[in-house]
């Protein structure tokens, strides 16, 4: 495809695709958390005027649950974006896909790098996602880092 044929996916369609992906990921995360016996997924409580750790075991379980959540997200994003469809389940439903700047398929390594960079974008409290609104090619922080784009159109 030539660059003139490619249409960049905007903020709202990407946001909704991410919400749909969350609907696919969440049950897997909850099942794994349950399977591994993480019983108390809430470790902060009010203690007077200060927040404090409930206890070491609960804090450790919470940390482990977070590792499960991040691990599942990274595997999910890497696997689906590196496939022929170039899209997660949510992106496929919304008719968008991820590619290099020319729309070509990402390698497994670049797909993994993009998934990890997505975690960094999340760590910016969502500000990295808002870049999509302000950039000409609708790029989020992780797209800028990995030199990728999200396009309209089914693969």
PyMOL commands that set and color helices and strands:
alter all, ss='L'
color gray80, all
select helices_A, chain A and resi 3-5+11-35+56-82+89-94+108-123+127-134+141-146
alter helices_A, ss='H'
color red, helices_A
select strands_A, chain A and resi 44-47+50-53+96-100+148-152
alter strands_A, ss='S'
color yellow, strands_A
deselect
rebuild
show_as cartoon
